[in-house]
């Protein structure tokens, strides 16, 4: 997570937030695929 102050003092900008959001989406997708693969392996 980032601190709100980092946005206010321009240490971070919206591009940084978008990049972090993309990274979260990738993690979620990887976990979804991993769990689906485990489920298919047991079937």
mmCIF entry with sequence, helices, sheets and N, C-alpha, C, O atoms, coordinates in Angstrom:
data_MODEL
# 
_entry.id   MODEL 
# 
_entity.id                         1 
_entity.type                       polymer 
_entity.pdbx_number_of_molecules   1 
# 
_entity_poly.entity_id                      1 
_entity_poly.type                           'polypeptide(L)' 
_entity_poly.nstd_linkage                   no 
_entity_poly.nstd_monomer                   no 
_entity_poly.pdbx_seq_one_letter_code       
;(UNK)(UNK)(UNK)(UNK)(UNK)(UNK)(UNK)(UNK)(UNK)(UNK)(UNK)(UNK)(UNK)(UNK)(UNK)(UNK)
(UNK)(UNK)(UNK)(UNK)(UNK)(UNK)(UNK)(UNK)(UNK)(UNK)(UNK)(UNK)(UNK)(UNK)(UNK)(UNK)
(UNK)(UNK)(UNK)(UNK)(UNK)(UNK)(UNK)(UNK)(UNK)(UNK)(UNK)
;
_entity_poly.pdbx_seq_one_letter_code_can   XXXXXXXXXXXXXXXXXXXXXXXXXXXXXXXXXXXXXXXXXXX 
_entity_poly.pdbx_strand_id                 A 
# 
loop_
_entity_poly_seq.entity_id 
_entity_poly_seq.num 
_entity_poly_seq.mon_id 
_entity_poly_seq.hetero 
1 1  UNK n 
1 2  UNK n 
1 3  UNK n 
1 4  UNK n 
1 5  UNK n 
1 6  UNK n 
1 7  UNK n 
1 8  UNK n 
1 9  UNK n 
1 10 UNK n 
1 11 UNK n 
1 12 UNK n 
1 13 UNK n 
1 14 UNK n 
1 15 UNK n 
1 16 UNK n 
1 17 UNK n 
1 18 UNK n 
1 19 UNK n 
1 20 UNK n 
1 21 UNK n 
1 22 UNK n 
1 23 UNK n 
1 24 UNK n 
1 25 UNK n 
1 26 UNK n 
1 27 UNK n 
1 28 UNK n 
1 29 UNK n 
1 30 UNK n 
1 31 UNK n 
1 32 UNK n 
1 33 UNK n 
1 34 UNK n 
1 35 UNK n 
1 36 UNK n 
1 37 UNK n 
1 38 UNK n 
1 39 UNK n 
1 40 UNK n 
1 41 UNK n 
1 42 UNK n 
1 43 UNK n 
# 
_struct_asym.id          A 
_struct_asym.entity_id   1 
# 
loop_
_struct_conf.conf_type_id 
_struct_conf.id 
_struct_conf.pdbx_PDB_helix_id 
_struct_conf.beg_label_comp_id 
_struct_conf.beg_label_asym_id 
_struct_conf.beg_label_seq_id 
_struct_conf.pdbx_beg_PDB_ins_code 
_struct_conf.end_label_comp_id 
_struct_conf.end_label_asym_id 
_struct_conf.end_label_seq_id 
_struct_conf.pdbx_end_PDB_ins_code 
_struct_conf.beg_auth_comp_id 
_struct_conf.beg_auth_asym_id 
_struct_conf.beg_auth_seq_id 
_struct_conf.end_auth_comp_id 
_struct_conf.end_auth_asym_id 
_struct_conf.end_auth_seq_id 
_struct_conf.pdbx_PDB_helix_class 
_struct_conf.details 
_struct_conf.pdbx_PDB_helix_length 
HELX_P HELX_P1 AA1 UNK A 4  ? UNK A 8  ? UNK A 4  UNK A 8  1 ? 5  
HELX_P HELX_P2 AA2 UNK A 14 ? UNK A 42 ? UNK A 14 UNK A 42 1 ? 29 
# 
_struct_conf_type.id          HELX_P 
_struct_conf_type.criteria    ? 
_struct_conf_type.reference   ? 
# 
loop_
_atom_site.group_PDB 
_atom_site.id 
_atom_site.type_symbol 
_atom_site.label_atom_id 
_atom_site.label_alt_id 
_atom_site.label_comp_id 
_atom_site.label_asym_id 
_atom_site.label_entity_id 
_atom_site.label_seq_id 
_atom_site.pdbx_PDB_ins_code 
_atom_site.Cartn_x 
_atom_site.Cartn_y 
_atom_site.Cartn_z 
_atom_site.occupancy 
_atom_site.B_iso_or_equiv 
_atom_site.pdbx_formal_charge 
_atom_site.auth_seq_id 
_atom_site.auth_comp_id 
_atom_site.auth_asym_id 
_atom_site.auth_atom_id 
_atom_site.pdbx_PDB_model_num 
ATOM 1   N N  . UNK A 1 1  ? 0.829   -1.180  0.000   1.00 0.00 ? 1  UNK A N  1 
ATOM 2   C CA . UNK A 1 1  ? 0.000   0.000   0.000   1.00 0.00 ? 1  UNK A CA 1 
ATOM 3   C C  . UNK A 1 1  ? 0.875   1.245   0.000   1.00 0.00 ? 1  UNK A C  1 
ATOM 4   O O  . UNK A 1 1  ? 2.041   1.213   0.392   1.00 0.00 ? 1  UNK A O  1 
ATOM 5   N N  . UNK A 1 2  ? 0.296   2.305   -0.437  1.00 0.00 ? 2  UNK A N  1 
ATOM 6   C CA . UNK A 1 2  ? 1.006   3.581   -0.421  1.00 0.00 ? 2  UNK A CA 1 
ATOM 7   C C  . UNK A 1 2  ? 0.287   4.540   0.522   1.00 0.00 ? 2  UNK A C  1 
ATOM 8   O O  . UNK A 1 2  ? -0.888  4.373   0.848   1.00 0.00 ? 2  UNK A O  1 
ATOM 9   N N  . UNK A 1 3  ? 1.015   5.512   0.929   1.00 0.00 ? 3  UNK A N  1 
ATOM 10  C CA . UNK A 1 3  ? 0.454   6.500   1.853   1.00 0.00 ? 3  UNK A CA 1 
ATOM 11  C C  . UNK A 1 3  ? -0.224  7.610   1.066   1.00 0.00 ? 3  UNK A C  1 
ATOM 12  O O  . UNK A 1 3  ? 0.230   7.991   -0.012  1.00 0.00 ? 3  UNK A O  1 
ATOM 13  N N  . UNK A 1 4  ? -1.298  8.115   1.611   1.00 0.00 ? 4  UNK A N  1 
ATOM 14  C CA . UNK A 1 4  ? -2.030  9.218   0.983   1.00 0.00 ? 4  UNK A CA 1 
ATOM 15  C C  . UNK A 1 4  ? -1.120  10.432  0.799   1.00 0.00 ? 4  UNK A C  1 
ATOM 16  O O  . UNK A 1 4  ? -1.232  11.160  -0.188  1.00 0.00 ? 4  UNK A O  1 
ATOM 17  N N  . UNK A 1 5  ? -0.222  10.641  1.757   1.00 0.00 ? 5  UNK A N  1 
ATOM 18  C CA . UNK A 1 5  ? 0.700   11.772  1.672   1.00 0.00 ? 5  UNK A CA 1 
ATOM 19  C C  . UNK A 1 5  ? 1.570   11.703  0.420   1.00 0.00 ? 5  UNK A C  1 
ATOM 20  O O  . UNK A 1 5  ? 1.957   12.735  -0.128  1.00 0.00 ? 5  UNK A O  1 
ATOM 21  N N  . UNK A 1 6  ? 1.876   10.490  -0.030  1.00 0.00 ? 6  UNK A N  1 
ATOM 22  C CA . UNK A 1 6  ? 2.685   10.331  -1.242  1.00 0.00 ? 6  UNK A CA 1 
ATOM 23  C C  . UNK A 1 6  ? 1.961   10.862  -2.469  1.00 0.00 ? 6  UNK A C  1 
ATOM 24  O O  . UNK A 1 6  ? 2.593   11.366  -3.397  1.00 0.00 ? 6  UNK A O  1 
ATOM 25  N N  . UNK A 1 7  ? 0.651   10.751  -2.478  1.00 0.00 ? 7  UNK A N  1 
ATOM 26  C CA . UNK A 1 7  ? -0.130  11.342  -3.569  1.00 0.00 ? 7  UNK A CA 1 
ATOM 27  C C  . UNK A 1 7  ? -0.181  12.856  -3.441  1.00 0.00 ? 7  UNK A C  1 
ATOM 28  O O  . UNK A 1 7  ? -0.061  13.580  -4.429  1.00 0.00 ? 7  UNK A O  1 
ATOM 29  N N  . UNK A 1 8  ? -0.358  13.319  -2.220  1.00 0.00 ? 8  UNK A N  1 
ATOM 30  C CA . UNK A 1 8  ? -0.481  14.757  -1.992  1.00 0.00 ? 8  UNK A CA 1 
ATOM 31  C C  . UNK A 1 8  ? 0.816   15.500  -2.307  1.00 0.00 ? 8  UNK A C  1 
ATOM 32  O O  . UNK A 1 8  ? 0.774   16.605  -2.848  1.00 0.00 ? 8  UNK A O  1 
ATOM 33  N N  . UNK A 1 9  ? 1.974   14.908  -1.975  1.00 0.00 ? 9  UNK A N  1 
ATOM 34  C CA . UNK A 1 9  ? 3.240   15.602  -2.227  1.00 0.00 ? 9  UNK A CA 1 
ATOM 35  C C  . UNK A 1 9  ? 3.851   15.232  -3.580  1.00 0.00 ? 9  UNK A C  1 
ATOM 36  O O  . UNK A 1 9  ? 4.989   15.594  -3.880  1.00 0.00 ? 9  UNK A O  1 
ATOM 37  N N  . UNK A 1 10 ? 3.078   14.506  -4.389  1.00 0.00 ? 10 UNK A N  1 
ATOM 38  C CA . UNK A 1 10 ? 3.463   14.125  -5.763  1.00 0.00 ? 10 UNK A CA 1 
ATOM 39  C C  . UNK A 1 10 ? 4.638   13.160  -5.829  1.00 0.00 ? 10 UNK A C  1 
ATOM 40  O O  . UNK A 1 10 ? 5.296   13.055  -6.864  1.00 0.00 ? 10 UNK A O  1 
ATOM 41  N N  . UNK A 1 11 ? 4.908   12.452  -4.733  1.00 0.00 ? 11 UNK A N  1 
ATOM 42  C CA . UNK A 1 11 ? 5.880   11.370  -4.794  1.00 0.00 ? 11 UNK A CA 1 
ATOM 43  C C  . UNK A 1 11 ? 5.352   10.274  -5.714  1.00 0.00 ? 11 UNK A C  1 
ATOM 44  O O  . UNK A 1 11 ? 6.108   9.660   -6.467  1.00 0.00 ? 11 UNK A O  1 
ATOM 45  N N  . UNK A 1 12 ? 4.048   10.039  -5.643  1.00 0.00 ? 12 UNK A N  1 
ATOM 46  C CA . UNK A 1 12 ? 3.362   9.110   -6.534  1.00 0.00 ? 12 UNK A CA 1 
ATOM 47  C C  . UNK A 1 12 ? 2.356   9.875   -7.369  1.00 0.00 ? 12 UNK A C  1 
ATOM 48  O O  . UNK A 1 12 ? 1.792   10.877  -6.927  1.00 0.00 ? 12 UNK A O  1 
ATOM 49  N N  . UNK A 1 13 ? 2.136   9.384   -8.596  1.00 0.00 ? 13 UNK A N  1 
ATOM 50  C CA . UNK A 1 13 ? 1.103   9.996   -9.431  1.00 0.00 ? 13 UNK A CA 1 
ATOM 51  C C  . UNK A 1 13 ? 0.137   8.909   -9.902  1.00 0.00 ? 13 UNK A C  1 
ATOM 52  O O  . UNK A 1 13 ? 0.262   7.747   -9.515  1.00 0.00 ? 13 UNK A O  1 
ATOM 53  N N  . UNK A 1 14 ? -0.809  9.292   -10.726 1.00 0.00 ? 14 UNK A N  1 
ATOM 54  C CA . UNK A 1 14 ? -1.822  8.329   -11.170 1.00 0.00 ? 14 UNK A CA 1 
ATOM 55  C C  . UNK A 1 14 ? -1.222  7.185   -11.978 1.00 0.00 ? 14 UNK A C  1 
ATOM 56  O O  . UNK A 1 14 ? -1.754  6.074   -11.958 1.00 0.00 ? 14 UNK A O  1 
ATOM 57  N N  . UNK A 1 15 ? -0.132  7.435   -12.683 1.00 0.00 ? 15 UNK A N  1 
ATOM 58  C CA . UNK A 1 15 ? 0.527   6.357   -13.426 1.00 0.00 ? 15 UNK A CA 1 
ATOM 59  C C  . UNK A 1 15 ? 1.054   5.294   -12.464 1.00 0.00 ? 15 UNK A C  1 
ATOM 60  O O  . UNK A 1 15 ? 0.979   4.100   -12.753 1.00 0.00 ? 15 UNK A O  1 
ATOM 61  N N  . UNK A 1 16 ? 1.584   5.724   -11.332 1.00 0.00 ? 16 UNK A N  1 
ATOM 62  C CA . UNK A 1 16 ? 2.056   4.773   -10.323 1.00 0.00 ? 16 UNK A CA 1 
ATOM 63  C C  . UNK A 1 16 ? 0.901   3.954   -9.760  1.00 0.00 ? 16 UNK A C  1 
ATOM 64  O O  . UNK A 1 16 ? 1.027   2.746   -9.561  1.00 0.00 ? 16 UNK A O  1 
ATOM 65  N N  . UNK A 1 17 ? -0.219  4.613   -9.507  1.00 0.00 ? 17 UNK A N  1 
ATOM 66  C CA . UNK A 1 17 ? -1.400  3.917   -8.995  1.00 0.00 ? 17 UNK A CA 1 
ATOM 67  C C  . UNK A 1 17 ? -1.899  2.907   -10.026 1.00 0.00 ? 17 UNK A C  1 
ATOM 68  O O  . UNK A 1 17 ? -2.268  1.787   -9.672  1.00 0.00 ? 17 UNK A O  1 
ATOM 69  N N  . UNK A 1 18 ? -1.912  3.297   -11.290 1.00 0.00 ? 18 UNK A N  1 
ATOM 70  C CA . UNK A 1 18 ? -2.345  2.386   -12.354 1.00 0.00 ? 18 UNK A CA 1 
ATOM 71  C C  . UNK A 1 18 ? -1.426  1.175   -12.435 1.00 0.00 ? 18 UNK A C  1 
ATOM 72  O O  . UNK A 1 18 ? -1.896  0.052   -12.620 1.00 0.00 ? 18 UNK A O  1 
ATOM 73  N N  . UNK A 1 19 ? -0.131  1.389   -12.299 1.00 0.00 ? 19 UNK A N  1 
ATOM 74  C CA . UNK A 1 19 ? 0.830   0.286   -12.338 1.00 0.00 ? 19 UNK A CA 1 
ATOM 75  C C  . UNK A 1 19 ? 0.602   -0.678  -11.175 1.00 0.00 ? 19 UNK A C  1 
ATOM 76  O O  . UNK A 1 19 ? 0.631   -1.895  -11.357 1.00 0.00 ? 19 UNK A O  1 
ATOM 77  N N  . UNK A 1 20 ? 0.376   -0.131  -9.986  1.00 0.00 ? 20 UNK A N  1 
ATOM 78  C CA . UNK A 1 20 ? 0.100   -0.988  -8.830  1.00 0.00 ? 20 UNK A CA 1 
ATOM 79  C C  . UNK A 1 20 ? -1.215  -1.738  -9.009  1.00 0.00 ? 20 UNK A C  1 
ATOM 80  O O  . UNK A 1 20 ? -1.325  -2.902  -8.624  1.00 0.00 ? 20 UNK A O  1 
ATOM 81  N N  . UNK A 1 21 ? -2.204  -1.082  -9.588  1.00 0.00 ? 21 UNK A N  1 
ATOM 82  C CA . UNK A 1 21 ? -3.488  -1.730  -9.847  1.00 0.00 ? 21 UNK A CA 1 
ATOM 83  C C  . UNK A 1 21 ? -3.317  -2.881  -10.838 1.00 0.00 ? 21 UNK A C  1 
ATOM 84  O O  . UNK A 1 21 ? -3.895  -3.952  -10.649 1.00 0.00 ? 21 UNK A O  1 
ATOM 85  N N  . UNK A 1 22 ? -2.535  -2.669  -11.882 1.00 0.00 ? 22 UNK A N  1 
ATOM 86  C CA . UNK A 1 22 ? -2.258  -3.734  -12.848 1.00 0.00 ? 22 UNK A CA 1 
ATOM 87  C C  . UNK A 1 22 ? -1.562  -4.912  -12.175 1.00 0.00 ? 22 UNK A C  1 
ATOM 88  O O  . UNK A 1 22 ? -1.879  -6.066  -12.462 1.00 0.00 ? 22 UNK A O  1 
ATOM 89  N N  . UNK A 1 23 ? -0.621  -4.627  -11.284 1.00 0.00 ? 23 UNK A N  1 
ATOM 90  C CA . UNK A 1 23 ? 0.087   -5.697  -10.579 1.00 0.00 ? 23 UNK A CA 1 
ATOM 91  C C  . UNK A 1 23 ? -0.879  -6.512  -9.720  1.00 0.00 ? 23 UNK A C  1 
ATOM 92  O O  . UNK A 1 23 ? -0.771  -7.736  -9.654  1.00 0.00 ? 23 UNK A O  1 
ATOM 93  N N  . UNK A 1 24 ? -1.818  -5.842  -9.067  1.00 0.00 ? 24 UNK A N  1 
ATOM 94  C CA . UNK A 1 24 ? -2.831  -6.550  -8.273  1.00 0.00 ? 24 UNK A CA 1 
ATOM 95  C C  . UNK A 1 24 ? -3.700  -7.426  -9.168  1.00 0.00 ? 24 UNK A C  1 
ATOM 96  O O  . UNK A 1 24 ? -4.027  -8.556  -8.806  1.00 0.00 ? 24 UNK A O  1 
ATOM 97  N N  . UNK A 1 25 ? -4.070  -6.910  -10.330 1.00 0.00 ? 25 UNK A N  1 
ATOM 98  C CA . UNK A 1 25 ? -4.882  -7.688  -11.267 1.00 0.00 ? 25 UNK A CA 1 
ATOM 99  C C  . UNK A 1 25 ? -4.136  -8.924  -11.745 1.00 0.00 ? 25 UNK A C  1 
ATOM 100 O O  . UNK A 1 25 ? -4.735  -9.990  -11.883 1.00 0.00 ? 25 UNK A O  1 
ATOM 101 N N  . UNK A 1 26 ? -2.842  -8.797  -11.999 1.00 0.00 ? 26 UNK A N  1 
ATOM 102 C CA . UNK A 1 26 ? -2.034  -9.933  -12.440 1.00 0.00 ? 26 UNK A CA 1 
ATOM 103 C C  . UNK A 1 26 ? -1.969  -10.984 -11.336 1.00 0.00 ? 26 UNK A C  1 
ATOM 104 O O  . UNK A 1 26 ? -2.103  -12.178 -11.605 1.00 0.00 ? 26 UNK A O  1 
ATOM 105 N N  . UNK A 1 27 ? -1.764  -10.547 -10.099 1.00 0.00 ? 27 UNK A N  1 
ATOM 106 C CA . UNK A 1 27 ? -1.737  -11.499 -8.983  1.00 0.00 ? 27 UNK A CA 1 
ATOM 107 C C  . UNK A 1 27 ? -3.059  -12.244 -8.869  1.00 0.00 ? 27 UNK A C  1 
ATOM 108 O O  . UNK A 1 27 ? -3.074  -13.462 -8.690  1.00 0.00 ? 27 UNK A O  1 
ATOM 109 N N  . UNK A 1 28 ? -4.155  -11.527 -8.969  1.00 0.00 ? 28 UNK A N  1 
ATOM 110 C CA . UNK A 1 28 ? -5.475  -12.156 -8.884  1.00 0.00 ? 28 UNK A CA 1 
ATOM 111 C C  . UNK A 1 28 ? -5.682  -13.165 -10.005 1.00 0.00 ? 28 UNK A C  1 
ATOM 112 O O  . UNK A 1 28 ? -6.196  -14.259 -9.769  1.00 0.00 ? 28 UNK A O  1 
ATOM 113 N N  . UNK A 1 29 ? -5.289  -12.809 -11.212 1.00 0.00 ? 29 UNK A N  1 
ATOM 114 C CA . UNK A 1 29 ? -5.448  -13.710 -12.353 1.00 0.00 ? 29 UNK A CA 1 
ATOM 115 C C  . UNK A 1 29 ? -4.572  -14.948 -12.197 1.00 0.00 ? 29 UNK A C  1 
ATOM 116 O O  . UNK A 1 29 ? -5.007  -16.059 -12.497 1.00 0.00 ? 29 UNK A O  1 
ATOM 117 N N  . UNK A 1 30 ? -3.344  -14.761 -11.730 1.00 0.00 ? 30 UNK A N  1 
ATOM 118 C CA . UNK A 1 30 ? -2.455  -15.904 -11.515 1.00 0.00 ? 30 UNK A CA 1 
ATOM 119 C C  . UNK A 1 30 ? -3.018  -16.853 -10.463 1.00 0.00 ? 30 UNK A C  1 
ATOM 120 O O  . UNK A 1 30 ? -2.960  -18.072 -10.627 1.00 0.00 ? 30 UNK A O  1 
ATOM 121 N N  . UNK A 1 31 ? -3.562  -16.298 -9.388  1.00 0.00 ? 31 UNK A N  1 
ATOM 122 C CA . UNK A 1 31 ? -4.156  -17.147 -8.352  1.00 0.00 ? 31 UNK A CA 1 
ATOM 123 C C  . UNK A 1 31 ? -5.367  -17.893 -8.894  1.00 0.00 ? 31 UNK A C  1 
ATOM 124 O O  . UNK A 1 31 ? -5.550  -19.074 -8.603  1.00 0.00 ? 31 UNK A O  1 
ATOM 125 N N  . UNK A 1 32 ? -6.196  -17.210 -9.681  1.00 0.00 ? 32 UNK A N  1 
ATOM 126 C CA . UNK A 1 32 ? -7.367  -17.856 -10.269 1.00 0.00 ? 32 UNK A CA 1 
ATOM 127 C C  . UNK A 1 32 ? -6.943  -19.018 -11.158 1.00 0.00 ? 32 UNK A C  1 
ATOM 128 O O  . UNK A 1 32 ? -7.529  -20.099 -11.093 1.00 0.00 ? 32 UNK A O  1 
ATOM 129 N N  . UNK A 1 33 ? -5.934  -18.799 -11.982 1.00 0.00 ? 33 UNK A N  1 
ATOM 130 C CA . UNK A 1 33 ? -5.456  -19.866 -12.881 1.00 0.00 ? 33 UNK A CA 1 
ATOM 131 C C  . UNK A 1 33 ? -4.838  -21.022 -12.101 1.00 0.00 ? 33 UNK A C  1 
ATOM 132 O O  . UNK A 1 33 ? -5.034  -22.188 -12.444 1.00 0.00 ? 33 UNK A O  1 
ATOM 133 N N  . UNK A 1 34 ? -4.092  -20.691 -11.051 1.00 0.00 ? 34 UNK A N  1 
ATOM 134 C CA . UNK A 1 34 ? -3.474  -21.724 -10.222 1.00 0.00 ? 34 UNK A CA 1 
ATOM 135 C C  . UNK A 1 34 ? -4.538  -22.605 -9.574  1.00 0.00 ? 34 UNK A C  1 
ATOM 136 O O  . UNK A 1 34 ? -4.445  -23.832 -9.609  1.00 0.00 ? 34 UNK A O  1 
ATOM 137 N N  . UNK A 1 35 ? -5.542  -21.975 -8.988  1.00 0.00 ? 35 UNK A N  1 
ATOM 138 C CA . UNK A 1 35 ? -6.603  -22.741 -8.333  1.00 0.00 ? 35 UNK A CA 1 
ATOM 139 C C  . UNK A 1 35 ? -7.398  -23.568 -9.337  1.00 0.00 ? 35 UNK A C  1 
ATOM 140 O O  . UNK A 1 35 ? -7.808  -24.687 -9.029  1.00 0.00 ? 35 UNK A O  1 
ATOM 141 N N  . UNK A 1 36 ? -7.618  -23.034 -10.526 1.00 0.00 ? 36 UNK A N  1 
ATOM 142 C CA . UNK A 1 36 ? -8.317  -23.791 -11.568 1.00 0.00 ? 36 UNK A CA 1 
ATOM 143 C C  . UNK A 1 36 ? -7.488  -24.997 -11.998 1.00 0.00 ? 36 UNK A C  1 
ATOM 144 O O  . UNK A 1 36 ? -8.035  -26.073 -12.239 1.00 0.00 ? 36 UNK A O  1 
ATOM 145 N N  . UNK A 1 37 ? -6.174  -24.821 -12.094 1.00 0.00 ? 37 UNK A N  1 
ATOM 146 C CA . UNK A 1 37 ? -5.305  -25.931 -12.476 1.00 0.00 ? 37 UNK A CA 1 
ATOM 147 C C  . UNK A 1 37 ? -5.316  -27.019 -11.404 1.00 0.00 ? 37 UNK A C  1 
ATOM 148 O O  . UNK A 1 37 ? -5.336  -28.208 -11.722 1.00 0.00 ? 37 UNK A O  1 
ATOM 149 N N  . UNK A 1 38 ? -5.305  -26.612 -10.139 1.00 0.00 ? 38 UNK A N  1 
ATOM 150 C CA . UNK A 1 38 ? -5.377  -27.599 -9.059  1.00 0.00 ? 38 UNK A CA 1 
ATOM 151 C C  . UNK A 1 38 ? -6.690  -28.365 -9.107  1.00 0.00 ? 38 UNK A C  1 
ATOM 152 O O  . UNK A 1 38 ? -6.711  -29.582 -8.924  1.00 0.00 ? 38 UNK A O  1 
ATOM 153 N N  . UNK A 1 39 ? -7.771  -27.662 -9.351  1.00 0.00 ? 39 UNK A N  1 
ATOM 154 C CA . UNK A 1 39 ? -9.085  -28.294 -9.417  1.00 0.00 ? 39 UNK A CA 1 
ATOM 155 C C  . UNK A 1 39 ? -9.136  -29.297 -10.572 1.00 0.00 ? 39 UNK A C  1 
ATOM 156 O O  . UNK A 1 39 ? -9.661  -30.399 -10.416 1.00 0.00 ? 39 UNK A O  1 
ATOM 157 N N  . UNK A 1 40 ? -8.593  -28.917 -11.724 1.00 0.00 ? 40 UNK A N  1 
ATOM 158 C CA . UNK A 1 40 ? -8.598  -29.800 -12.892 1.00 0.00 ? 40 UNK A CA 1 
ATOM 159 C C  . UNK A 1 40 ? -7.676  -30.994 -12.693 1.00 0.00 ? 40 UNK A C  1 
ATOM 160 O O  . UNK A 1 40 ? -7.937  -32.074 -13.221 1.00 0.00 ? 40 UNK A O  1 
ATOM 161 N N  . UNK A 1 41 ? -6.601  -30.809 -11.936 1.00 0.00 ? 41 UNK A N  1 
ATOM 162 C CA . UNK A 1 41 ? -5.665  -31.898 -11.675 1.00 0.00 ? 41 UNK A CA 1 
ATOM 163 C C  . UNK A 1 41 ? -6.323  -32.988 -10.831 1.00 0.00 ? 41 UNK A C  1 
ATOM 164 O O  . UNK A 1 41 ? -6.088  -34.177 -11.044 1.00 0.00 ? 41 UNK A O  1 
ATOM 165 N N  . UNK A 1 42 ? -7.149  -32.572 -9.874  1.00 0.00 ? 42 UNK A N  1 
ATOM 166 C CA . UNK A 1 42 ? -7.815  -33.524 -8.985  1.00 0.00 ? 42 UNK A CA 1 
ATOM 167 C C  . UNK A 1 42 ? -9.013  -34.201 -9.645  1.00 0.00 ? 42 UNK A C  1 
ATOM 168 O O  . UNK A 1 42 ? -9.482  -35.234 -9.166  1.00 0.00 ? 42 UNK A O  1 
ATOM 169 N N  . UNK A 1 43 ? -9.500  -33.640 -10.716 1.00 0.00 ? 43 UNK A N  1 
ATOM 170 C CA . UNK A 1 43 ? -10.704 -34.182 -11.361 1.00 0.00 ? 43 UNK A CA 1 
ATOM 171 C C  . UNK A 1 43 ? -10.403 -35.393 -12.205 1.00 0.00 ? 43 UNK A C  1 
ATOM 172 O O  . UNK A 1 43 ? -11.310 -35.963 -12.811 1.00 0.00 ? 43 UNK A O  1 
# 
